[in-house]
Amino acid sequence: MVSYLLFEFANGYALFDVEANDVIGHSTKEAQKAMSDFGQFSQRVKYLSGVQFETQEIAVENICAINEGKVHDVLKRFLNTNLPHDKCTLMISDKTLAADIQEQLKRPSLSCKTDANSAQIIRFVRAHFNTYLRTSLPEVDVDAGELGLAHAYSRHKVQFNANRADNMIIQAINTVDQLDKDINQFTMRTREWYSWHFPELATFTKEPAGYTALVLLIGDRTAFINRLEAEEAELTEQVAAIMPDEGVAEKIVNAARLSMGQEIAQQDLETVLTFAYRLAELIGYRRDLLTYLESRMNAVAPNLSALIGNVVGARLIAQAGSLTNLAKCPASTIQILGAEKALFRAIKSRGNTPKYGILYHSSFVGNIKANFKGRISRLLANKCSIASRVDCFSDDRTDAYGNALKGQVEERVKFLLTGKPPQKNVDVMHQIFLERRQAMQEEAAAKGEAVPAVEPKEEPVETPEERAARKAARKAKKAAKKAKKESARDKKEKKRDKKKEKKVKALADDE
């Protein structure tokens, strides 16, 4: 049988004729020595034909097709032209590409090989390929072709990267989490620093934004008290704007008058206020970043955002790595995302596995009773799986599915608390699908475009007689299975009894 070898390079494809030889492709020292020498190797693996890509765009299309294991039209024409119709073998490096070649060429006489022997020969062809080019294709500049194709392919992958929109969400939520840690630490430092001058202020608020704003407003407590004598009403209103709770502003003003804090030097006060000002800027930037995150989540994952919120949804995407990865995860994996350490620790110690991870921060899980948290987290993970798949694979940018799934979770919570049965998921999704289809048809009609109407499939309604027959058949099947097991058990017992009888009889004969 004649053997051929397909080799892909940056400028096109090359086809080699491989002689049937016991030495070529083996891992023995003799084979390695023969294959390392181009003179001996070229006698057994001869260059047969080649084709060059006409443009860089065609080269990128071919390399993308090879990466996906598909046959491009250029490769198909090249193989049809150069491969004989007699029985032959084609050596290829990729199994997926080999299967697609056999499917596209539709030649029963052609068999593709991707074994270790083929990989060994392809490896040495790659090692000697520059020498082949100098003798067979001297006009081809492989170095320039490789450099240009590498740049073009990189631009193509960046341009068509499915995760490029998710990356902004992942970076934003990671920055928000880091800012939360930094703001908490800096607020604690500001409290300890300013409490030397006004210790009572820390008892009125625990919020970093409120405390920082009060520090910047009051500043030097002595000067603040002097200003109160002239403009007490205005300063009280400013404090009330920061602390809207009733009566808290007056308590802060009275505490400033009666504070037991120490006097502070002007240089030290300026240092504290400068630090508080930087902290206030950081808090404002975090607020702006959350607004940006909300806009990106509404654009990329509107249903997931509507179901569990922007922050929790973004954390799920970041933990999974991308929206596509999250859509591929089963509900059981989404349920414990973020609790990997606890899961592995439980598996190692053979303890109870965690019931929730990042989903614990959702209001559905956090606000329900402890004995219902596991059920709600399991249901919420199921709905998150559906929402993420709709966001990832649907072209309809809407949050209708997310709102419907959120309503289902709320109905399930009411069912656990009151016993009122919720709607079925099939009915809810079918209703939303029809509503969205009608809305899309109306939008298309307003633009003058035609959208084909989709008639809903009518599912057969099961009559009471059919339901009773189905239940009876199920019971009969279970009874037959049970009888079969009992029969097998009886046979085993009879065999065991016969063996015992034989042993007793053998012992009696010996005696």
N, C-alpha and C positions, 0 to 999 in steps of 0.2 A: 504494500500500500504506500502511495506517495504521501509524504508529510510536508506541510508548509507551516510557516511561522509568521504571525502578524505582529508587527512592531509599530507602536505609535510614538511619534516625536513631535516637537513643537511646530515643524513646518508641514507635516502631512503624515502619510502612512507608508510603510515599507513592507514588502512581502519577500520572505526568504524560502528557499528550497532546502529542506533538511534531509540529508541522506540517512537511510536506516543504518545505524552503526551501534555496536554494543558499547563503544567507548564514550560516545557523546552523551552528556547528561548524567553520567554516573558520578558518584562522590569519591571514587577511588583516587589514589595519587596519580595513577596513569591518566585517568580522565581529566583531572584538574590540570595536569601539565599540558596535555594535548589541547585543552580548551583555552588555556592562557596564551598559547602561541597563536598569533593571528594567521600565520601561514598554514598551520595544520587545521585550525578552526575554519578558515575560509574555504578549505577544500571540502569540508563536510556540510557547512552551512553557507550556501551561496545566495548572493543578492539576486532576486528575480525581477522585481518591478517596484515602482513607487509612484506616489501622487502627492503634489504639493497643494496647500490651501491657497486659493486665489486672493483672499482678503483676510484681514485680521478678524473681522466679524465672523467669517466662516470658521476660522480657527477656534474662536471662543465658543461658537455653537457646538463644534465637534468635541471640544474638551469637556463642555458641560454635559453633552450626551454620554460620553464615556464615563464621566463621573457618576452619572445616574444609571449606568449599565444599559444604555440604549444605543441602537444603531442609527447613525446619521445617514442621510441620503448619499453623501460623498463616499462614505465607507461602503455602503451597499453597492453603489455602482462600481467601485474599485474591486471589490471581491467578485462580483458577477463577471467582470471583464477578465480578470486574471486567474481565477480558480477554474480548473477543468471540471467538466461534468462527470468525469469518471470517479470511482471511489477513491477518496482521499481524506487526510486528517489535517486539521488546522489547529496549531498550538496558539493559545491565548492566555494572557495573564489573569483575566477577570472572569469568574464563573458566571456572573450575571450577564456580562456582555456576550459570553459564549452562548448562553441559552437564548438570548435575543437574536443573535446571528443565525442560529439554526431555525428560529421561528420566522425571521424575516426572509431569509434566502429560500426556505422551503425546498431543500435538497436532501432527499433521503440518503444519497451517496456521501454526503459530507458529515463528518463527525468532528466535534470540537473537543480538544484536550486541555485541561487545566491542572494536570497533576504536577508532582514535584519535579519530574524529569523535564517537563516543559518550562517550569519556572527557572530551573537551572540553566537551560539553553538561552532563555530570554535574558537572563542576568548577564551572560557572557556576550550576547549580541549587543546589549547596552554598553558593555565595557569596550567592545571593539567597533562601536558604531561610527565614531569619528574617522577611523581608518577606512571603513566601508564607504563613507561619504567622499573621502579624497579620491577613491578609485572609481566610484560609480556615479556620484552626484557632486562634482567639484564646485558647481555654481551655487550650492545651497549653503547659506550662512546660518548654522544652527545656533550659535551663541546669540546673535542678534534676534533670531526668531524666539528663542527661549525667554530673553529679557522682555521683548515686546509682548509676548503672550502672557507672561507672568503679570505684567502691569495691567493688561486688558482684563485678564481673568479676575484679578483682585478688585478692579473697579466694578466688574459685573457682579461679583459676590456681595460687595458693599451696597451696590445699587439695588439688588433684588434680595437683600437680606430680610427674611420674614420677621426677624426679631428686632429690627432697628427701631420700631416704635416702642417696643417693650423696654428697650434699653434706657430710654429717657425716664420711664416710670421706675425702673429698678434703681437707677442712680439717684432719683429724687427721693424715694422712700428711704434709701440708705443714708442719704444726707440728713433727712428729717430725724431719723433715729439717732444719728451721731449728734445732731444739734440738741436733741432732748437731753442726752447725757451731759453735754457741755453746759447747757443752760442750767440744769439742776446743780451741777458742781459750782458754776460761777455764782449762782444765786445763794448757795450756802456760804460761799466765801464773802459775798457782799453782806449777808446777814451778820456774820461774825465780825466783819470789819466795822460796819455802821452801828452795830449794837453797843459798841463802846461809848458812842455818843447818844444814841436813842434806843435803849434796849426794849422798851415797851412796844415799839412799832411792829416787831416781828410777831407779836401775839394776835394782831388784827387780821392778818392775811397770810396764807401759805402759797399763794400764786406768785410765780416769779415775775410776771408782767406787772401785777398790781403793786408788789413790794418795790420793784425797781422804779416805777413811776412815782411812788410816794417819796422815795429817797431823793429823786431828782427834784421833786416839788418842794420838799421841806428844806433839804440842804443843811445849812447851819441852823440848829434848833433855836439858838438865842436870837438870831436875826429873824427867824420865822415868828417867834413870839412877839418881837417888836413890830413886825408887819401886821400881826393880828389886831393890835390896838387901833390901827388906822383903817384896815380893809378886812375885817374879820368875816363879813358876809361873803365877799368875793372869794377869799381863800377857802372858806368852808364849802362853797359850791364847787371849787376845783377839786377838793378832796372827795366830795360826794360824787363827782363825775368819774373818779377812779374807783371808788368803793360805793357802788350804788345801793348797798344795803341800808335800810332805814336806821338812823341813829349812829351808825359807825363813824361817819365823818365828825360828828360832835365829840365822840369818845376819843378819836385820834387827836383832835385839837386840844382837848382837856389833858390828855396824856402828855402832849408836848409841853404844856405849861407846868405839869407836876412831875416831869421825868427826873429820874435819879441818875441819868447818864452824865458822863464826864465831859468837860469842855475839850474841844479838839482844835489843834492848830490849823491855820488856814492852808498851809501846804499839804497837811494830811487830808484835810477835807477835799481839796481839789483832786487829790489822787483817788479818793474813794468815789467822788462824783464822776471822774473820767472813766473809771472802771464800770460804774453803773450805767453811764451813757453808752459805752460799748456793748454792755449786756442788753440794753434796750434796743439797740440796733440789731443785735443778733436775734432777739425775740421778734422784731418786725420782719426780718428776713425769713424766719421760720414761717410766719403767717403768710407771707407772699409765696413761699415755696409750696405751702399746702394748697393755696389757690391755684397755682400752676399744676400741681398734682391732680387736683380735681378736674381741671380742663383736659389733661392728658388721659385720665381714666375715662371720662365721658366720651372721648374720641376713640380710644382703643378698646376698652372693655366696659361699655355702658351697662350691660346686663349684670355683670359681676359687681360693678359699683353700686347699682340700684339695689342689689340683693343684700350685700354685707357692708357697704360703705367704701369710701375711697381708700382709706388708710389700710384697713384689713385686706381688701382686695389687692392693693399694691404689694403688701407684705407677702401674700400668697404667690403672686407672680414672681417676686424677687427670690423667694425661697425655692420655687420650682425652676428658676433660671430664665423662663420666658413664658409668654402666654401659650405658645404651642406646646411646651412641655407640660404646663398645667392642664391643658385640654386633654393631653394623652394620659394623664394620671387617673387611676380609678378613684372612686369616692373614698375607699378605705385609706388610700395614701393621702388624699387631701385632708382627711380628718385629723391625722397626726403630723401634718407638716409643721415643722418648728419644734417638735418634741422628739427628735431623733435620739438625743442622748438618753432621755428617760426610757425610750423604747428599748434601746440596746442594753441599758442597765437592767430593765425588767426581764429581758430575754436571758441575760447572763445569770441573774440571780433567781430566775424562774418565779418572778413575782407577777403582780398585776400590771398589764400594759396600760399606757396612758389612753384616755378616751378623747382627748382633744389637744391641739397644739396652738397654732395662731388663731384658730376659730374661737378660742376662749375669750378673746378681746371683742368678739361680736356681742351686740346687745342682746341677741336671742339667747346665747349661752350664759352670759354674765348675769342677766336679770331673772333667770328662772330658778326654781328650787334645785337643791343639790341632787336629789334623786332623779331628776329629769334631765340633767345636763348631758349625760351620755346619749340619751335618745335624741335630743335636739341637735347635738353636735353631729351625730350620724346622719340625721335628716338634712342638716344644713350643708354637710359635705357633699351629699348627693345632689342638692340643688346647685351648689357651686360648680360641680362637675358639669352639669347641664349648661349653666350660664356661660362658663368659660369656653365650652365647645361651640355654643352659638356665636359668641364674640369672635372666636378664632376662625371658624370656617364659613360664617355667613357674611354675605355682602350687604345685608340690611343693617345699617347703623341705627339701632333703636334700643331703647331700654324697656320695651313692652314686655319682653320675656322675663327680664329681671324683676319687674314690678309684680308680674303674675306669680313668679316663684316665691317672692317675698310674701305675697298674700297667702300662698300655700303654707309657708312656715308659720305664719301668724295663726292660720286656721288649725294647724297641728298643735300649737301651744294652747289654744282654746280647748281643743279636744282633750289634751292631757289634764287641763284644769277643770273643765265642765262636762266633758263627755260628748260634746256635739261633733258628729262625724264630719271630716273635711271632704272637699271635692277630690275626685280622682285626677291624677296627673295627666292622663291621656285626654280627658275632657278639657282640662284647662289649656294644655298646649294646642289642642285642635282649635279651640275657640280663638286663641291669640293668633294662630297661623291664619285663620280666615279673616280676622280683623286686619292684620298686616297686609294680606293679599288685596283686600278691598281698598285699603289706604294707598297702596302702591298703584293700583289701577286708576284710582281717582287722580293721583299726582301725574301719572302718565297721560291720562286723558286731558288734564289741564295743559300739559306741554305739547299735546298733539301726537304723542307716541302711542304705539299699540302694545299692550301687554296681554298675552294669552291667558284667558280665564282657566282656572283649575277647579274642576268640579270635585267636591269632597267625596271620598270613597265611602259608600254606605256599607257599614259593617253588618253582617247578618245578625238578626236578633234571635237569641236562643229561647225557644218555647219552654214552658214548664215540663212537658213530656220529654223533650230532648235533654233537659237538665237532669231529670230523674233517671233517664237511660244512661247518661254519662256517669252519674254517681254510682249506679248499679254496676256498670262495667268496671269502674275503678275498684269497687268493693270485691267483685268477682276476681279481678286480677290479683288483688292483695291476698284473697283467700287461697287462690291457686298457688301463689308464691309461698305462702305459709305452709300449705299442705306439702309442697315439694321439699321444703326444708325439713319438715317433720319426717317425711319419708326417708330422706337422706340420713337423718339422725337415727331412725330406727334400723336402717341397714348397717350403719356403723356399729350400733349396739349389738346387733345379731352377730356380726363378724367378730367383735370383741368377745362375746359369749362363747362362740365356737372355738376361738383360740384358747380361752381359759379351759374349756372342756378337754381339748386336745392335750394341754399341759397336764391337767389332772390325770387323764388317762395314761399319759406317758410316765408320770411319776408312779402310778399304781402298778404298771407293768414292770418297772424297774425293781420295785419292792418285791 
